Amino acid sequence: VLECAGLGPADLDYLAVSDDIGADGYLTSRRRFKKAQFSETWRRAPGYFGPRLWAMGKYYRRMLLTNRRSSAKRQQRWDELRGRLGDQGFAGEQRSYEHGYAHAATAYYCSGFDSALLFVMEAASFINASSVYLGRDGVIEKILDIPWPHSPGRFYETITLLLGFRPARHEGKITGLAALGDPSAAGDYARGLFHLEEDRDDFYLSPDVHLWRWDYRKRKPNRRLPRPLRPYRREDIAAAWQVALEEAVVALVERCLHRFPDVRNVALVGGVHGNVKLNQRINELDAVDEIYVHPGMSDCGQPLGAALACWAEVADDPGAFRVETVYFGPAPDQDEIDRLTRDYELVFEDVATDVLPARVAQLLAENKIVAICRGKMEYGPRALGNRSIMYAATDPSVNDWLNRQLQRTEFMPFAPVTLIEDAEKCYVHGLKSAYTAGFMTVCYDCTDFMKRNSPAVVHVDGTARPQYISRRQNPFYYDVLAGYKELTGIPSVVNTSFNMHEEPIVCTAGDAIQAFVASNLDALVLEDKLLLKDNNPTLRRKLTGVHEITQKLEDGDQPQD
């Protein structure tokens, strides 16, 4: 981050961090959370574990004992960071902010709202499961704590684990899978496990969910689901979990809106709000004028949240603002591009920079798959045009074959990028919360026009998760899409992240070349250069040879003379 900004530690006035509460603070927090969870589950544990007394004993031991070592290591990492920065010239002041407050700061100060309710929905912080804040006139005030263990994030991550995916990573797959199921099949059962309490502003999470989360923490092939879930298809289970989550969180939002009737804007943050279907339900409420979902809604937003909280404290007149883009990361290095060009004898198409968008639009109109690695990388989990793969959205079978080509899960829908001026034409109430749709963080119901012309990005439930784009945000990206519309009459194409399955989104030029070849794509925009697969027939062989040598070195083998 400092390198991208052209700064060094000596240039900093403040070091803002979240949750620097010391080894004793971490230890106290862990003990308190375990005690709360154990008090909810100990009566149910004997019936759940049954004859597996060894497993029950291990669970009890885990809940009753706390290892000091992990807390000490966390504090040691903070001390090492401060020491390194000090060695490099940092002499400023350090300030620490609570986890939920840092989340709330990203939600409020980047929203542009004068006043808003801020919902921090996640698995847990160091003091609670989730929280609600009020942002008004530049000041953030907490209005509600959701105590552990009644966690919306724990509810959803547990079903992610049970259905064979990785918790805290693959929850989006559950959202996609849910659209293929019948929520009524297991809906009542899921609601019994997780719901908003009628008599107080608090969620209820069944002890069974915590027991499942612990018991299934180690993935074992072909292990059966917990007994109560076995009668249902996995699609129906996902659908039931999705509906239960939506109903509980939406009910809490409505309750808070009723409590503050003069506040009609809602800002959403925390890992739970990576769930774009949940965000859609909140956006559709009549009592809500606009929602904002912070692009880095998970804990990747914590550093920015701490920085914003610190800025608000020291600024003369802090207030909410809006960012046009989140292209905050590094750009491809020209020296690396030159080196790769020499090493792999890359042959770029001779196309002028000013006509490159039109050439890419032509390729898309010819149903070519085009990857982009251009400009600064996006902040957050979404690819927003600088590290994207683009393809025409006219082929409904693309979800099968392109997901297979990228080695991704077959039922996951692709998302579109759409020209902002065509939002209403493509989506129902498409301009409501258009600012946050620029970051691909909310779903909309699709219009008949969208369903007819761009079926590849319309999920089976008739929704899509668009990115709106204007020329002001990204001139190149916009001009490509505008050129495609001029050729086809269609203002949307597929925009999916430029990476192979389970790999990070590409960052460097080298990453881009590797992923381009591995994905067998047709074209790559690398800064202002255009690389076509057909013009580089030996690239795969050259790259494979380099990869094999690198792998042998990593395995400890020495190259032969």
C-alpha positions as CSV (number, residue, x, y, z in Angstrom):
1,V,0.0,0.0,0.0
2,L,2.8,2.4,0.9
3,E,4.6,1.6,-2.3
4,C,1.5,2.2,-4.4
5,A,1.1,5.6,-2.7
6,G,4.8,6.5,-3.1
7,L,5.3,6.7,0.7
8,G,7.5,5.2,3.4
9,P,7.0,4.6,7.1
10,A,8.8,7.8,7.9
11,D,6.1,9.8,6.1
12,L,3.3,8.5,8.3
13,D,1.8,10.4,11.2
14,Y,-0.4,7.6,12.5
15,L,-0.4,3.8,12.5
16,A,-4.1,2.7,12.7
17,V,-4.9,-0.9,13.5
18,S,-7.9,-2.9,14.6
19,D,-8.0,-5.1,17.6
20,D,-4.6,-4.5,19.1
21,I,-5.8,-5.6,22.6
22,G,-2.7,-7.3,23.8
23,A,-2.1,-10.9,24.7
24,D,-4.2,-10.7,27.9
25,G,-7.0,-9.1,25.9
26,Y,-7.0,-11.9,23.3
27,L,-6.9,-14.5,26.0
28,T,-9.8,-13.0,27.9
29,S,-11.8,-12.7,24.7
30,R,-11.2,-16.3,23.7
31,R,-12.2,-17.5,27.2
32,R,-15.3,-15.5,27.2
33,F,-16.4,-16.7,23.8
34,K,-15.8,-20.3,24.7
35,K,-17.7,-20.0,28.0
36,A,-20.7,-18.5,26.2
37,Q,-20.7,-21.3,23.6
38,F,-20.2,-24.0,26.2
39,S,-23.1,-22.7,28.3
40,E,-25.3,-23.0,25.2
41,T,-24.2,-26.4,24.1
42,W,-23.2,-28.6,27.1
43,R,-26.8,-29.9,27.7
44,R,-27.1,-30.9,24.0
45,A,-23.7,-32.4,23.7
46,P,-24.4,-35.8,25.3
47,G,-27.4,-36.5,23.1
48,Y,-25.5,-35.3,20.0
49,F,-22.3,-37.3,20.5
50,G,-24.0,-40.4,21.9
51,P,-21.6,-43.3,22.3
52,R,-18.7,-41.2,20.9
53,L,-17.5,-40.3,24.4
54,W,-14.0,-39.6,23.2
55,A,-15.4,-36.9,20.8
56,M,-17.5,-35.3,23.5
57,G,-14.6,-35.3,25.9
58,K,-12.4,-33.6,23.3
59,Y,-15.2,-31.0,22.7
60,Y,-15.5,-30.3,26.4
61,R,-11.7,-30.0,26.7
62,R,-11.6,-27.5,23.8
63,M,-14.3,-25.4,25.3
64,L,-13.0,-25.3,28.9
65,L,-9.2,-24.9,28.1
66,T,-7.6,-21.9,26.4
67,N,-4.1,-22.0,24.9
68,R,-2.1,-18.9,25.8
69,R,0.3,-19.6,23.0
70,S,-1.9,-18.3,20.2
71,S,-2.7,-15.1,22.0
72,A,0.9,-14.5,22.7
73,K,1.8,-15.1,19.1
74,R,-0.7,-12.6,17.9
75,Q,0.7,-10.0,20.2
76,Q,4.2,-10.9,19.1
77,R,3.2,-10.2,15.4
78,W,2.0,-6.7,16.4
79,D,5.2,-6.0,18.3
80,E,7.3,-7.2,15.3
81,L,5.3,-4.9,12.9
82,R,5.8,-1.9,15.1
83,G,9.5,-2.7,15.4
84,R,10.0,-3.0,11.7
85,L,8.2,0.2,11.0
86,G,10.2,1.9,13.7
87,D,13.4,0.7,12.1
88,Q,12.3,2.2,8.8
89,G,11.7,5.6,10.4
90,F,8.1,5.6,11.7
91,A,7.8,7.9,14.7
92,G,4.1,8.7,14.7
93,E,1.3,7.7,17.0
94,Q,-0.4,4.3,17.0
95,R,-4.2,4.1,17.5
96,S,-6.3,0.9,17.8
97,Y,-10.0,0.4,17.0
98,E,-12.4,-2.3,17.8
99,H,-13.1,-4.7,15.0
100,G,-16.8,-3.9,14.6
101,Y,-16.1,-0.2,14.7
102,A,-13.5,-0.5,12.0
103,H,-16.1,-2.3,9.8
104,A,-18.6,0.4,10.5
105,A,-16.1,3.1,9.5
106,T,-15.7,1.6,6.1
107,A,-19.5,1.3,5.7
108,Y,-20.2,4.9,6.7
109,Y,-17.4,7.0,5.6
110,C,-17.3,5.6,2.0
111,S,-21.1,5.6,1.6
112,G,-21.7,9.3,0.9
113,F,-24.7,9.2,3.3
114,D,-25.2,12.0,5.8
115,S,-27.0,9.6,8.0
116,A,-27.4,5.8,7.8
117,L,-27.9,2.7,9.8
118,L,-24.7,0.6,9.7
119,F,-25.1,-3.2,9.9
120,V,-22.0,-5.2,10.7
121,M,-23.1,-8.8,10.1
122,E,-20.3,-11.4,10.5
123,A,-19.2,-14.5,12.3
124,A,-17.6,-12.8,15.2
125,S,-15.3,-10.0,16.4
126,F,-13.4,-10.1,19.7
127,I,-16.3,-8.8,21.6
128,N,-19.5,-9.9,19.9
129,A,-21.0,-11.8,17.0
130,S,-22.4,-8.8,15.1
131,S,-23.4,-5.2,15.7
132,V,-25.4,-2.2,14.5
133,Y,-24.3,1.4,14.4
134,L,-25.8,4.8,13.6
135,G,-23.8,7.1,11.4
136,R,-24.9,10.7,11.5
137,D,-23.1,14.0,10.7
138,G,-19.7,12.4,10.6
139,V,-20.0,10.5,13.9
140,I,-20.5,6.8,14.4
141,E,-22.4,5.5,17.5
142,K,-23.1,1.9,18.4
143,I,-26.8,1.1,19.0
144,L,-26.8,-2.7,19.2
145,D,-24.6,-5.6,20.1
146,I,-25.4,-9.2,19.0
147,P,-23.6,-11.4,21.5
148,W,-21.8,-14.6,20.8
149,P,-22.7,-17.4,20.2
150,H,-25.8,-16.2,18.2
151,S,-23.9,-15.5,15.0
152,P,-25.4,-15.1,11.5
153,G,-21.9,-15.8,10.0
154,R,-21.5,-19.0,12.0
155,F,-25.0,-20.2,10.8
156,Y,-24.1,-19.8,7.2
157,E,-20.5,-21.0,7.3
158,T,-21.6,-24.2,9.0
159,I,-23.8,-25.2,6.2
160,T,-21.0,-24.3,3.8
161,L,-18.8,-26.8,5.6
162,L,-21.5,-29.5,5.9
163,L,-22.2,-29.4,2.1
164,G,-18.6,-30.0,1.3
165,F,-17.2,-26.5,0.8
166,R,-14.7,-24.4,2.7
167,P,-16.1,-22.1,5.3
168,A,-15.1,-18.4,5.2
169,R,-14.3,-19.0,1.6
170,H,-17.1,-20.7,-0.4
171,E,-20.3,-19.2,1.1
172,G,-21.0,-17.7,-2.3
173,K,-21.4,-21.2,-3.6
174,I,-24.2,-21.8,-1.1
175,T,-26.0,-18.7,-2.4
176,G,-25.7,-19.9,-5.9
177,L,-26.7,-23.5,-5.0
178,A,-29.8,-22.1,-3.1
179,A,-31.4,-20.9,-6.3
180,L,-31.6,-24.5,-7.5
181,G,-33.5,-25.7,-4.4
182,D,-36.9,-25.5,-2.8
183,P,-36.7,-23.5,0.4
184,S,-40.0,-24.9,1.7
185,A,-38.6,-28.4,1.9
186,A,-36.4,-27.7,4.9
187,G,-37.4,-24.0,5.6
188,D,-39.1,-24.5,8.8
189,Y,-36.3,-26.6,10.2
190,A,-33.7,-24.0,9.2
191,R,-35.8,-21.2,10.8
192,G,-35.9,-23.1,14.0
193,L,-32.1,-23.2,14.0
194,F,-31.7,-19.5,13.3
195,H,-34.1,-16.6,13.6
196,L,-34.6,-13.1,15.2
197,E,-36.0,-13.3,18.7
198,E,-39.5,-11.9,19.0
199,D,-39.1,-10.2,22.3
200,R,-35.6,-8.7,21.9
201,D,-33.2,-7.4,19.2
202,D,-31.1,-10.6,19.2
203,F,-30.6,-13.6,17.0
204,Y,-31.1,-17.1,18.1
205,L,-28.7,-19.8,16.9
206,S,-29.3,-23.4,17.9
207,P,-26.6,-25.2,19.9
208,D,-26.8,-27.9,17.2
209,V,-25.2,-25.6,14.7
210,H,-22.1,-25.0,16.9
211,L,-21.9,-28.8,17.6
212,W,-21.9,-29.5,13.8
213,R,-19.4,-26.8,13.1
214,W,-17.0,-28.3,15.7
215,D,-17.7,-32.0,14.9
216,Y,-17.3,-31.6,11.1
217,R,-14.3,-29.2,11.3
218,K,-12.0,-31.8,9.7
219,R,-13.3,-32.6,6.2
220,K,-13.7,-36.4,5.7
221,P,-14.6,-37.7,2.3
222,N,-18.1,-39.2,2.0
223,R,-19.1,-38.4,5.6
224,R,-22.9,-38.3,5.9
225,L,-24.7,-35.1,6.9
226,P,-26.0,-34.7,10.4
227,R,-29.1,-36.9,10.9
228,P,-31.8,-34.1,10.8
229,L,-30.5,-33.0,7.3
230,R,-30.3,-36.4,5.6
231,P,-33.9,-36.4,4.2
232,Y,-33.2,-33.3,2.1
233,R,-31.3,-32.6,-1.1
234,R,-28.3,-30.4,-0.7
235,E,-30.0,-27.8,-3.0
236,D,-33.0,-27.7,-0.7
237,I,-30.8,-27.4,2.4
238,A,-28.9,-24.4,0.8
239,A,-32.2,-22.8,-0.2
240,A,-33.6,-23.2,3.4
241,W,-30.5,-21.7,4.9
242,Q,-30.5,-18.8,2.5
243,V,-34.2,-18.0,3.3
244,A,-33.6,-18.3,7.0
245,L,-30.7,-15.9,6.9
246,E,-32.6,-13.4,4.8
247,E,-35.6,-13.4,7.0
248,A,-33.7,-13.0,10.2
249,V,-31.4,-10.2,9.0
250,V,-34.1,-8.4,7.1
251,A,-36.3,-8.5,10.2
252,L,-33.5,-6.9,12.2
253,V,-33.1,-4.2,9.6
254,E,-36.8,-3.4,9.6
255,R,-36.8,-3.2,13.4
256,C,-33.9,-0.8,13.5
257,L,-35.5,1.3,10.7
258,H,-38.7,1.5,12.8
259,R,-36.6,2.7,15.7
260,F,-35.0,5.5,13.6
261,P,-37.8,6.5,11.2
262,D,-35.8,9.6,10.0
263,V,-33.0,7.4,8.7
264,R,-33.7,5.8,5.3
265,N,-30.2,4.8,4.2
266,V,-28.5,1.5,5.1
267,A,-24.9,0.6,4.9
268,L,-23.8,-3.0,5.0
269,V,-20.5,-4.6,5.9
270,G,-19.1,-7.8,7.4
271,G,-18.6,-11.2,5.7
272,V,-22.3,-12.0,5.8
273,H,-23.0,-9.1,3.4
274,G,-20.9,-10.8,0.8
275,N,-24.3,-12.5,0.3
276,V,-25.7,-10.5,-2.6
277,K,-29.2,-12.1,-2.4
278,L,-29.5,-10.9,1.2
279,N,-28.4,-7.4,0.1
280,Q,-31.1,-7.5,-2.6
281,R,-33.8,-8.2,0.0
282,I,-32.7,-5.2,2.1
283,N,-32.4,-3.0,-1.0
284,E,-36.0,-3.9,-1.9
285,L,-37.5,-2.7,1.4
286,D,-39.9,0.3,1.0
287,A,-38.4,1.9,4.0
288,V,-34.9,2.0,2.4
289,D,-34.0,4.8,0.0
290,E,-30.6,3.4,-0.8
291,I,-28.1,0.8,0.4
292,Y,-24.3,0.8,0.3
293,V,-22.3,-2.4,0.6
294,H,-18.6,-1.8,1.2
295,P,-16.6,-3.5,-1.6
296,G,-14.2,-5.0,1.0
297,M,-17.0,-6.2,3.2
298,S,-15.0,-9.0,4.8
299,D,-12.0,-8.6,7.1
300,C,-9.9,-7.5,4.2
301,G,-11.5,-4.1,4.9
302,Q,-10.2,-3.9,8.4
303,P,-7.0,-1.9,7.6
304,L,-9.0,0.7,5.7
305,G,-11.6,0.8,8.5
306,A,-9.0,1.5,11.1
307,A,-7.4,4.2,8.9
308,L,-10.8,5.8,8.3
309,A,-11.6,5.7,12.0
310,C,-8.3,7.4,12.7
311,W,-8.9,10.0,10.0
312,A,-12.3,10.8,11.4
313,E,-10.8,11.4,14.9
314,V,-8.1,13.8,13.7
315,A,-10.0,15.6,10.8
316,D,-11.5,19.0,11.5
317,D,-14.8,18.1,9.8
318,P,-15.1,14.4,9.0
319,G,-18.0,13.3,6.8
320,A,-19.0,10.6,4.5
321,F,-17.8,10.7,0.9
322,R,-17.9,8.5,-2.2
323,V,-15.1,6.8,-4.1
324,E,-15.6,6.5,-7.9
325,T,-13.4,3.4,-8.1
326,V,-11.5,0.9,-5.9
327,Y,-8.5,0.5,-8.2
328,F,-6.1,0.8,-5.3
329,G,-3.6,-2.0,-5.9
330,P,-0.5,-2.3,-8.0
331,A,-0.4,-2.0,-11.8
332,P,1.6,-4.4,-14.1
333,D,5.2,-3.5,-14.2
334,Q,6.5,-2.5,-17.6
335,D,9.9,-3.9,-17.0
336,E,8.3,-7.3,-16.2
337,I,6.2,-7.1,-19.4
338,D,9.4,-6.4,-21.4
339,R,11.2,-9.4,-19.7
340,L,8.3,-11.7,-20.3
341,T,8.1,-10.6,-24.0
342,R,11.8,-11.5,-24.4
343,D,11.7,-14.8,-22.4
344,Y,8.6,-16.2,-24.0
345,E,9.0,-14.5,-27.4
346,L,5.5,-13.0,-27.1
347,V,3.9,-11.7,-30.3
348,F,1.5,-8.9,-29.7
349,E,-1.0,-7.7,-32.2
350,D,-0.1,-4.4,-33.9
351,V,-3.0,-2.3,-32.7
352,A,-2.9,1.4,-31.7
353,T,-3.8,2.3,-28.1
354,D,-6.7,4.5,-29.1
355,V,-8.4,1.8,-31.1
356,L,-7.7,-1.1,-28.7
357,P,-11.1,-0.8,-27.0
358,A,-12.8,-1.2,-30.4
359,R,-10.7,-4.2,-31.2
360,V,-11.5,-5.9,-27.9
361,A,-15.2,-5.1,-28.5
362,Q,-14.9,-6.8,-32.0
363,L,-13.4,-9.9,-30.4
364,L,-16.2,-10.1,-27.9
365,A,-18.7,-9.8,-30.7
366,E,-17.0,-12.7,-32.4
367,N,-17.5,-14.8,-29.2
368,K,-13.9,-14.7,-28.1
369,I,-12.9,-14.9,-24.4
370,V,-10.9,-11.9,-23.5
371,A,-8.9,-11.4,-20.3
372,I,-7.8,-8.0,-19.0
373,C,-4.7,-7.2,-16.8
374,R,-4.5,-3.5,-17.1
375,G,-4.0,-0.6,-14.6
376,K,-4.2,-0.8,-10.9
377,M,-5.7,-3.9,-9.3
378,E,-9.1,-3.8,-7.6
379,Y,-9.5,-3.7,-3.8
380,G,-11.9,-6.3,-2.4
381,P,-13.0,-9.7,-3.7
382,R,-14.6,-8.6,-7.0
383,A,-12.9,-8.1,-10.3
384,L,-14.1,-4.8,-11.7
385,G,-12.6,-4.5,-15.1
386,N,-8.8,-4.3,-14.5
387,R,-8.4,-8.0,-13.6
388,S,-11.4,-9.5,-15.4
389,I,-12.4,-12.1,-18.0
390,M,-15.0,-10.9,-20.5
391,Y,-17.2,-12.8,-22.8
392,A,-20.5,-12.3,-24.6
393,A,-23.5,-13.1,-22.4
394,T,-25.6,-14.5,-25.3
395,D,-24.8,-18.2,-24.8
396,P,-26.7,-19.7,-21.9
397,S,-24.4,-22.7,-21.9
398,V,-21.4,-20.6,-20.9
399,N,-21.9,-21.4,-17.3
400,D,-21.2,-25.1,-18.0
401,W,-18.3,-24.9,-20.4
402,L,-16.5,-21.8,-19.2
403,N,-16.7,-22.8,-15.6
404,R,-15.3,-26.1,-16.6
405,Q,-12.5,-24.4,-18.6
406,L,-11.7,-22.3,-15.5
407,Q,-12.0,-25.4,-13.3
408,R,-14.8,-23.8,-11.2
409,T,-18.1,-25.1,-9.7
410,E,-20.6,-25.7,-12.5
411,F,-23.6,-24.2,-10.9
412,M,-22.1,-20.8,-10.0
413,P,-23.6,-18.0,-12.2
414,F,-21.5,-15.5,-14.0
415,A,-22.1,-11.9,-13.3
416,P,-22.5,-9.1,-15.9
417,V,-21.0,-5.7,-16.4
418,T,-23.6,-3.3,-17.7
419,L,-23.4,0.3,-19.0
420,I,-24.9,2.5,-16.3
421,E,-27.1,4.3,-18.8
422,D,-28.9,1.0,-19.5
423,A,-29.4,-0.1,-15.9
424,E,-33.2,0.5,-15.9
425,K,-33.5,-1.3,-19.3
426,C,-31.8,-4.4,-17.9
427,Y,-32.9,-4.6,-14.2
428,V,-36.0,-4.0,-12.2
429,H,-35.6,-0.7,-10.2
430,G,-32.0,-0.9,-11.6
431,L,-31.0,2.6,-10.5
432,K,-31.9,2.1,-6.9
433,S,-28.5,1.8,-5.1
434,A,-26.7,2.3,-8.4
435,Y,-23.5,3.5,-6.5
436,T,-23.1,0.2,-4.7
437,A,-23.9,-1.8,-7.9
438,G,-20.7,-0.2,-9.3
439,F,-18.9,-2.6,-7.0
440,M,-20.9,-5.7,-7.8
441,T,-22.3,-6.2,-4.3
442,V,-26.1,-6.5,-4.8
443,C,-28.5,-8.5,-7.0
444,Y,-31.4,-7.2,-9.0
445,D,-34.3,-9.0,-10.7
446,C,-33.7,-9.0,-14.5
447,T,-36.1,-7.4,-17.0
448,D,-37.4,-9.4,-20.0
449,F,-34.9,-7.5,-22.2
450,M,-32.0,-8.8,-20.1
451,K,-33.3,-12.4,-19.9
452,R,-33.8,-12.4,-23.7
453,N,-30.5,-10.8,-24.7
454,S,-28.0,-11.8,-22.0
455,P,-29.2,-15.2,-20.7
456,A,-25.6,-16.3,-19.7
457,V,-25.6,-13.9,-16.7
458,V,-29.2,-14.5,-15.6
459,H,-29.3,-17.0,-12.8
460,V,-32.1,-19.6,-12.6
461,D,-34.0,-17.4,-10.1
462,G,-34.2,-14.6,-12.7
463,T,-31.6,-12.4,-10.9
464,A,-28.1,-11.1,-11.8
465,R,-25.3,-9.4,-9.8
466,P,-24.3,-6.6,-12.1
467,Q,-21.4,-4.2,-12.1
468,Y,-22.5,-0.8,-13.5
469,I,-19.8,1.0,-15.3
470,S,-19.5,4.7,-16.4
471,R,-16.8,6.2,-18.5
472,R,-15.7,8.3,-15.6
473,Q,-14.8,5.2,-13.6
474,N,-12.9,3.3,-16.2
475,P,-12.6,4.8,-19.7
476,F,-11.0,1.7,-21.3
477,Y,-13.5,-0.8,-19.8
478,Y,-16.4,1.5,-20.6
479,D,-15.3,2.0,-24.2
480,V,-15.0,-1.7,-24.8
481,L,-18.6,-2.3,-23.6
482,A,-19.9,0.7,-25.5
483,G,-18.2,-0.6,-28.6
484,Y,-19.7,-4.0,-28.0
485,K,-23.2,-2.4,-27.7
486,E,-22.7,-0.5,-30.9
487,L,-21.9,-3.8,-32.7
488,T,-24.6,-6.0,-31.1
489,G,-27.2,-3.7,-29.5
490,I,-26.5,-5.5,-26.1
491,P,-25.2,-3.3,-23.2
492,S,-23.9,-6.2,-21.0
493,V,-21.2,-8.9,-21.2
494,V,-19.9,-11.5,-18.8
495,N,-17.4,-10.2,-16.2
496,T,-15.7,-12.8,-14.1
497,S,-12.5,-12.7,-12.2
498,F,-9.3,-13.4,-14.0
499,N,-8.0,-16.5,-12.1
500,M,-8.2,-20.2,-12.1
501,H,-10.3,-21.9,-9.5
502,E,-8.9,-21.6,-6.0
503,E,-6.2,-19.3,-7.2
504,P,-6.0,-15.6,-6.3
505,I,-7.0,-13.0,-8.8
506,V,-4.0,-12.3,-11.0
507,C,-1.9,-9.3,-9.8
508,T,1.3,-9.1,-11.9
509,A,2.0,-9.5,-15.6
510,G,3.5,-12.9,-14.9
511,D,0.4,-14.0,-13.1
512,A,-1.7,-12.9,-16.1
513,I,0.4,-14.9,-18.6
514,Q,0.3,-18.0,-16.5
515,A,-3.5,-17.8,-16.0
516,F,-4.1,-16.9,-19.7
517,V,-2.3,-20.1,-20.8
518,A,-3.8,-22.3,-18.1
519,S,-7.3,-21.1,-18.9
520,N,-6.9,-21.5,-22.6
521,L,-8.4,-18.0,-23.3
522,D,-8.4,-16.4,-26.7
523,A,-7.0,-13.0,-26.0
524,L,-5.2,-11.0,-23.2
525,V,-5.1,-7.3,-22.8
526,L,-1.8,-6.6,-20.9
527,E,-1.7,-2.9,-20.2
528,D,-2.0,-1.4,-23.8
529,K,-0.9,-4.5,-25.6
530,L,-3.1,-7.3,-27.1
531,L,-1.9,-10.9,-27.0
532,L,-3.9,-13.4,-29.1
533,K,-3.6,-17.1,-28.5
534,D,-3.6,-17.9,-32.2
535,N,-0.6,-15.7,-32.8
536,N,1.4,-17.4,-30.0
537,P,1.0,-21.2,-30.7
538,T,4.2,-22.2,-28.8
539,L,3.5,-20.2,-25.7
540,R,1.9,-23.1,-23.8
541,R,4.8,-25.4,-24.4
542,K,7.3,-22.7,-23.4
543,L,5.4,-21.9,-20.2
544,T,4.9,-25.5,-19.3
545,G,8.6,-26.2,-19.6
546,V,9.4,-23.2,-17.3
547,H,6.8,-24.4,-14.8
548,E,8.2,-27.9,-14.7
549,I,11.7,-26.7,-14.0
550,T,10.4,-24.4,-11.3
551,Q,8.5,-27.2,-9.7
552,K,11.5,-29.5,-9.6
553,L,13.5,-26.7,-7.9
554,E,10.8,-26.2,-5.3
555,D,10.8,-30.0,-4.7
556,G,14.5,-29.9,-4.1
557,D,15.7,-31.4,-7.4
558,Q,18.7,-29.8,-9.1
559,P,18.5,-29.0,-12.8
560,Q,20.7,-31.2,-15.0
561,D,23.6,-29.6,-17.0
